[in-house]
Structure formats: structure tokens, C-alpha cells
Amino acid sequence: MATTLPHPVQWVTASPLWGPAPDKLARLQAPGILQFDSDRFMEELAERLQSPERPDLTDLLVTRFKSYRERMPGEPPDDEVNTPPKLYQPAHGRFYLVATSLVCRLPGLPDHVVDTARGEKAAFVLRRSLGGGKEGAWVPATPGNPADKRRIWKELSTAETGALAKGEELLPLFPVNFAPEGKRRRMLVGLVPTSSRDTFESAAAFQDDDPSTGLDPDKMLAEEAEVQVVAPFEQLLAYTKSTSDAVAVQKEVTRFLLVDFATFLEERIPSLWTLLDKASPGPTPAAGSPLRTLFLLLTGNHRVEGSAGDTWQQALRKAMQQRTAILNGGTGGLDYNLRLCTEVTVAALRSALGAAVAAGVYSLPSEPEPVSKLEEPGKALYVMRCVYLKPACGALCPPIVSAPSKAFTLAPFFDSDAPARPVRIELPLDTSIRGLRKFKKNVGFTLSKGLRKQMSRVSGLEKTMKGELDDGLSFDLGELCMFSIPIITLCAFIVLMIFFSLLNIIFWWMPFLKICLPKPRVG
């Protein structure tokens, strides 16, 4: 008995995008890109498709580059430049839909219904055009590891571009109906993720652990030691006030410094921490070992509070044992004050840590090497392909991938070619006392007692610039400060104009910053 094979299914350009263009046969199988200029783009699309006659969306098609920047007198419009189209972001007031149709290869090209109940799916993929017929697929950086959310561009050969790459990100398509001449048809559309441009662009900067990339693990480890340990210790020693409140702050800083130091040793120099994390320190590293100097400094007669008290090694062990309590705001029973440490200088600690860095461990991110170094940042070309999947059929029905769309670039957020949304902020009209008192103080800032006390130490601009701060108010209460947003906006605007007027002496940029026009008086 003969077996009837199902009719083939294919992607074609949606009929509302055909139009009278002479090249429609050449692009009949490629998805189109529609541009909309308002936030109600879905309502606009639905209204255009409700036309009683055959709907025509060709005027929405993205076919060439268009710039919205200001032009000098006599400068030719950028629209005539032979460059790929640029898709702008929603923040610019532009929205883009990829539009296509999934049809059966039968006379009349009837629509093929996607049976979602059987697991079928219609989607589209964003590809990076690498030139020479090659494309990059947006796939997981480490396949098989769901905890790693990073993605990279995987190079596909010319033969592989017509297939779906393993793990490639699928973006949803959803149907919209229209009825040309009373015949119901269906078009599939999907929102182009233009706002993810920075994610796509930065993926080309991923590097491996090759030294040629310029990432030096020893240097980065030394910088981490400086930031987490040496610099806080130096600042603590420079804190000379001896009031009761100042001493309490010094002890609190000491607790966190010891926790950070112990954590750094445990994570970055585990071989040294293994020797230190004992009631009796392990054997002294051999002469010439990069760990020897730091080990002797932490385990010798150098005390955390002068001639009395524990050694650094004992203090670090206690801090690590009480780390959870300290990080949650407790004391952990630690009452040290490293500002009283007179036996260890900043230079000695920096030198000893610097020597130990050679034996440390710093794991650089294992980012894969990019498949291609494209011409310039921001000049990457992209295409889109539509995909139809029937997973229930397995290998008998592989994903059907459409022809590529027109190549395009993605605009960054700050792009001089991008259109600008009009934004107007109405500042208070009546700035007299009587007028400003009408605005409710409807925004509250809650200050803890610690923050309130720190803020009260600032008594004047001149003294603050010289580093002279008061002791602050001593009452043990927080504050709830109420403000009026319109008045805050007015004050910020005044301060902004003051600073720009001062800087205008140097840069002369005020004419490019603002344009002030008289506002007609109504009535």
C-alpha cells in the first residue's frame, strides 16, 4: 500500500509585505522587518491589517539606513548613504517586528497552523553576519551547564546557516490575523530585541586565559590584596581621633578588616591559610619561599594591639570563626583595635603580601575565544531567520529555517543618528513662598542613626574640603526626612545651570546643551 507523504512546509514573506516592488520574487522567502514610531505599535499593526482590501505594509519595511541627527546646512541627507539599515532602541521611540508567514507548499500557499498542543513551535533567531556566507549563532558559553547563563557567538559554516544550532536562543513569534478580500490569513510577528544590543556587542570581547589578552593574574591578585587589606589598614592608621565614638568605629572597622583579610587568605592563598588555621601554626615555609615573610609577620611577636594582645594569626582565626556573626552586625566577641598596632607598618604589610602573591591563586573568567573579530565596535551586522520546530517527530522532521532577513546593525543607547523622544518636565510656576508651600512633602528618606550621625559631621563646605569634620550629634536616633519632588527638581535645575555656566567658560558648550524659547502667556 502506498504511503502518502505530507506536503512540505516553508517560510515565505508575508503577503502584506509583497507590494509592487520589482524585487519581490527575490525576497519572497525572506522575513521582513517592520518599523513603528510609537508605543502603540501592536494596535497600529492590528488597525493596518483590518483593511477590507488587501493590507499593504510595505511603507513600514526597513530597507535602508535612516539618520535623524541634525545636519549642517548643505549637508546631504544620510538616507542616501549606501550603508546597512540601523535599528534603534525603544528608548528612541522605535519598535521593530520581524514579519513572516509559515505556509504549505500547495497552490495558493495556505497557512500552516502551528500545533502547540503537540509541542510544535514557531520562533526566530538572531544571527551575527560574519561575512563570506558565515553566520554566528547565539549559543550557551558552556553547553550542559545550566548554572552558566553566559552566551557567545558560535561560528557556523555556510552549510550550517540553514540549520538550527544546538542551544541557540529562540525568540517567540506570535500570530496576527487579517482577511484580504474576505479570506482569512495569518502572519507571524516577533519583537526584535534591539535593547539587548550591548549584550550582543560585548560577547565579541570575551577572551580566554591566554597571556596575550593582557589580563595578568598576579597583577589582579596584588590589586585585590591592596583594595581589601592594605588600603583599609592604611586608612585605619590615619584615623587619629580618640573619642569614645571614634574608638567604637575603629573597632568595628578592625573586625571587618580581619574578616576580609582571613577570607582573602583562605580563597586566594589557601596554602598559607592551611598553615595559619591551626591553634599552633604549621611549619614555617622554607627560606626563599614567597610565603615566608607574610607567615612570619602574622605568627611572630607582632600584636594587633601593641605589646599586649593576640598575634595577627590568632586574631585572623577568631575573625574567621565568627565571620557570620560579624557580617550580620555583631561583634563576634572580637574587641581588637588595629589602629593601636605599632609593630606592623603599612609598608611591611604591603611588601609581605606582595611577595605572597606569587604563590596565590586568581582564577580568570574562562570566557571562550570569540569566533570573529569584527571590523569595529558597533559595526556588527545581524540577520534574522525564522524557525519551525516539530520535536515530536525527532530526526524525521528537522527544524525548518527560513532565508535570512536583510542585514542590519543595532544602534547603541547614545547614538547621534537616533531619534529623540520629546520630554517635557513642568517645573513649579509660582516660586514664591506662598507658591512653593502648596507642594506636599510626599517623599520620605529614612536615615539610620549611623547615617544621620555621619551626615551631621558635615558642618560647612570649607571645613569639609579641608577634611575637617565635626564629631556629629550624639543622640541615638534615626531620622525620617520628608521632601517635595517638584521643589527638589527645581533646586537641581538651578544647581545644574550654575555648574554648566561655570564650565561654559572652558568648554563653550552651552549653545549645544539647551535652547530656551519664550512661552506665550495664555489669557
N, C-alpha and C positions, 0 to 999 in steps of 0.2 A: 504494500500500500504506500503510495507516495505521501511524503510529508511536506506540508505547506510551510515554507519559511516565512516568518513575519516580515512585513515591509520595512525597509530601512528608515531610520530617523536621522535628521540632520538639523544643524543650526543654519538659520538664514537671517538676513537683515529684516527687521520688522517692516511690514508694508507701509506704515505711515512715514517711514524714512526714505522710501524709494524716490519719490519726487520725479521731476522731469529731467534730472541731471543725466548727461550722456554717459557718465561712467558708472551708472547704477548696476550694469551687468558685472563690472569688475569688482564691485564691493557688495554683491548680493549676499555673500556668505559671511561677511564681517559684521560684528556688533557695532552699533553706532553709539556716540557719546552725546547726550543732550545737556545743554547748559540752561540753567534757570537763574533769574536775577532777584528772587525774593524767597522769603522763608516759607511761603505757602506753595512751594513748587509742586507738591503732590496734588493739591487742589487745582493748580493751574494745568497740570498734566491731565487730570480727570476731565476738566472742562474742555480742553482741546480735543480729547478723544470722544466727546459726546456729540461731535458734529454729525448732523444727519447724513451728510455726504462722506466721501472717503476722507478721513482726517489726514492733514499734512503737517508733519513736524519737522520738515527739512530746514526751516528757518532757525530751529533750535540746535541743529547739529554743529558740533565743534569741528571745524575744517581747517582753520588756520590760526596763527598766533594773533592775539589782540592785546594791545597795551592800553592802559588807562592813565598813564602818567602824564604830567604836564609837559608840554612841548615848547621849545623855543620858537619864536617867530620864524617862519620859513622852513622849519624842520619837517622833513617828510614823515607821514604817519608810520608808525611801526607795523601796522597791519599789513603793509606791503612787503615786509622783510620775509624772505623765504626761510623761516625757522619753524620748528615743530610747534604745535599748539601748546599753550601753558594753561593748566587747570589751577584755578585759585581756590582758596580755602573758604569754609563757611563764614569765618570771621570777616572775610572781604565781601560777604553778601552774595557769593556764588555757590551754586549747588549743581552737582553733575550726576546724571543717571546713565548707566550703560543699558542699552535697549536692544532686544533681540527677540527672535521667535524660534520655538522648537516645533518642527513640522514633520509630517510624514512625507516620504518621497513618493507621492501619488499625484495624479492630476489635480490641480487646484491648491496643492500644498496645504492640506488640512492641518490644523493644530494637533500636536501630540500632547495628551494630558499626562502630567507627571503624577504617578500613583504614589503619593506619600505613605499610604497605608502599607504598601509593600516595601517601604524603605527607599523608594526612588527619590532622587534629589536633583534639583537644578540649581546651579551656582555659577560663580565666575571667579577667576583667579587673576591676580595682578602679577605680571611678569616684568622683569627688567630686561630691556633690549641691550644685548652685549655686542651687536654688530655681527656681520657675516652670517646672518641667519640663526645665530645662537641667542638663547634667552636664559635668564636666571629665574629659578623658582624659589619662592619664599617658603623655606622648609625649616624644621627644628634644627637647632645647632647640634644637639646631641640626641639623635633618634633613640627611642626606647627609654628615655629618662624623662618622665612626665614632670618631675620637680624642676627641670631646667626649662624656663619659659622663653629663652632666647631663640631668635630665628636668624637665619643667614640666607644669602642668595647663593643657591647651588646652580652651577653652570649646567645647562642642558645642550646637548649637541643638536644639530639641525634636525636629525631624525627623531629626537626625543621631544621636540617642542610640540608635536601633535598629540602627546600623551600626558596624562596627569602624573606628576612626580609624587613619590611616596612622602606622605606627611604634608603635602602642600596645603597652604591655608585656603579654605573655601569660603567665599563671601556670598551671602544669600541673594537669590533672585526671587522676586515675588510677582504674581500675575496681575495684570490690569486688563480689563475687558473693553472692547469697543465694537461697534456694529456698523461697519461700512455697508451702505445700501441695504440695511436690514439683515445682514449676515453677521452672526456673532463670531468675533475673532478674539484672540488672546495674544498679548505681548508681555514678555518678561522683562522686568527692570530691576536694577540694583543700584544702591547708592555707592558712588566711588569714594573710597576713604582718603580724600585729599588732606584731611587734617593730620593724618599719620605720616606725613611727608618726612619729618625729622627722624622717625624710627626707620623708615626705609633708607634714607640717605646715610645715617650713621652706621648701618650694617656694613657698608663698604670700608669702614675704618677699622674693623676687627682685625687684630693681629695675633700671631701665635707667640710662642715664647722665644723666638729667635732673637739673639742679641742685637741683630741689625735693626730691630724695630725701635731701639733707643730706650727701652724700659730696663733699668738696671735694678735687679732685686736687692743688692747690697745697699745701693743708694736709697731706695724706697724704705728699706728696713731702718736705716740710720735716721731718715726723716721722721719715721713713725716714733722711734725712740725719743727724738728731740721734742716732738709735739706732745707725747703722752707723759714723759717722765722729766726730762731735763728742763724744759721751759717752765712747767708749773713749779718745779723745785726752785728755780731761779727767782720767779715772781714771789714765791712764798718767803724767801730770804729777804727780799726787798721790802716786805710789808713790815714796817718798823713800829707801828702803833702798839701800845701795850695796855690799852684799856681792857676791861673785862669782856666787853663785846668783841673787841679785836682778837683777843686770845681765843674766844669761843670760835670765831671764824677760822683762825689759824688751825685749830684742832680739827675742825670739820674738813678743811682743805687737805690736811695731813692724812685723814682717813681715806679720802677718795684717791689721793696720790699713791698711797701704799697699795690700794686695791688695783689701780691701773698698772703700777709697776709690777706687782705679782702676776697679774693677768698677762702682761707683755712677756714676762719671762716664761710663763707656762706655755703660751701659744707660739712665741717666736724663737725662744732659746730653750727648748724643752730639755736638752742635755744638761744645761746649767741648773734648771729648776729641779731636776731629778736629784741633784746633789744637795740643793738647799732645802727641799721639802722634807726634812727629817729633823727630829729633835736634836740629834747630833749630826752636823753636816757631814756629807760624804768625803771621800779622799780629795785632797787638793789637786786640781789639774796640774799636769806635768809642766815643768818650765818650758816656756816657748808656746804654750797653748794660748789661744786668743781669749779663753775664758778665765785664765788665772788671775789677771788683775781685778776683774769685777768680782770674782769669787772671794778674794782676799779682802776687798773693800767691804763686802756685805757680811763676812763672817768674822772679821778681825775685831779689834777693840774700838771700832768706830761706832759710837752710840747714836741713837736717834734723838737723844736729848742731852747732849754734852757727855760729861764723865759718868753720869748715872743713867740707868735705864737699860733697855734691851738693845741688842745689836740689830742691825738692819735685817739680817736674816730672820731673827726671831719676830721682829715686827711684821715682816712680809708674810711669814707663815700664819700669824694670827689674823692678819688682814684677809688672807685668802680663806681661812676657815670661817670668818664672819662676813664674807663678801655679800651674801644675800641680805643679811640684816643691815649692813652699811648702805647698800644700794637702795634699800627701801626706806632710808631716812633715819635708821637707828645709829647707835654708836658702836654696837658690837663689843662693848667693853674696852674699846681702844681709846686711850686718853693721851696719845702722843702729840707732840708739837715739834715738827721738823724745823721750825724756824730757830729752835734752840740748839740745833745740830751745829756744833762748831768744829767738828773734826773732818767733815766731808765738804769739800768745796764744789761749786758748780763745775769748775774746770776738771776736777778729778773724776766726778761722776760722768761727765761728757766723754772724757778720754777712755775710761774703763768700758762704758757702753759701746763706744765706737770700736774698740778692739774686739769686743764680744760679737759684734755684728757679723764678723767673718764666719762665725760658727752658727749663725742664726738661720732661720727658715722663713722665706717670704714667698708665698705661692701667688704667682701672677695669674690673672684670669686666663683660662685655657680657651681663648677665642679662636675659632678656625680662621685660616687664611682666606681673605676674600677671593672670589673667583676671578675678579677682574678689577683692575684699577682704571676706572672710567676717566674720561678726559679731564673734567674739572668738577669740583664740588658744586652741586646744584644743577649740573648739566645732564644728569642721568635721564635716559629715555625709558619710558614704560609703555607696555601694551596690556590689553586685557583679552582674555579668552573665556568663553563660556563652556561649562562642563555639565554633562548629563550622566548621572550615575545610576546603575541598576545593581546594587550589591548582591541582591538575592540570586542573580544569575551567575555570579562568580566570574571565572575567566572566559566564559562563553560570550559575555557582553561587556567588554572593557569600556571604561568611560569614553564618551563621545566628546571630543574637544573641538571647539569652533576655530575658525580662522582668526588671526589676531586683529584687534581693532587698530585704528590709526595711532601711530606712536605719538606720545605726548610727554611733557615734563610737568613736574609738580612745583608750584610756587611756594617759597618759604613764607612764614608769617609776616615778616617785614620785607615786603617786595615793592620796589618803586613802580613796577608795572601794574600792581594790583589796584583794583577799585577800592575806594574808601567809603565805608558806611557813614552816613551823616549822623553825628551825635551832638545833641544839644543838652546842656545842663543849665537849668534856670537857677541862678543864684538869688539870694534874698533881695527883694526890690527896695524895701524900706530898711536902711541900715541904722536908723536912729535907735536909741534905747527902747523907745516905745514899740518900734517895729520888730526888733530882734527878740524882745521878751515874748512875742507870740509863739515862737517855735518851742515845742515841747522838748525837754531833755529825755529823749526816748531810748538812748543807747547807754548802757552801763558797762563800765570796765571794772572788773573785780581785781583788786590788788591784795596779794597775800601780805602778811605782816613783814616778811623778809623783803619783798619788793618795795613795799611802802617805805621801809626804813632806808633802803638803798637810794630811793629817789629823793628822800628828804635830805640826803647828804649834799645834794647839789644846791648851793645857795646863791650862786652867781656865775655868769658866763666867764668873767675874767679869772676868778679863782679856779674854776673848773679847767680852763685852758692851761693853767699853770700846774694842774694836778693836785690842787689843794681842795680837799673835800672835808666837810664837817662830819662830826660823829653821828649825826642823824637823830631824829626824835626817838625817844626811848619807850614810849607806851606800846604795849604788847597787843596791838590790834591791827587788823587789816582795814581796807577801805573799799567802798563802792562808789566810784566816781561816775556821775551822770553827765552826758554831753548831748548836744543837739547837732545832728549831722549837717543840716544846712549851714549852721554857723561855722562848724569845723571846715566845711568845704570853702566857705568864704575866706577864712583865715589862711587856709592852704593856698588859695589862689593869690592872695596878697603876697605871701612869702615867695611863691613861685615867681611872680613878676619882679620882686625885689632882686632875687638871685639872677634871673635872666638879664635884668637891666645892668647889673654889675658885670656879668660875664660878656655882655654885648660889647663892652669896651675892648675885649680881647678878640672875640671870635666874629663879631658883627653878624650875628645870625638872627636877630630879632625879626627882620622882614620875612624870614622863612619860617618863623615859629607861629606867628599869629597875624590875623587880619581882623581889624576892628572896624565895623561899619556902624553908622548911626541907626538906631532902631526907631522907626516912626512912632509917634505918640498916638495912641488910639483915643478918640474922644476929645 
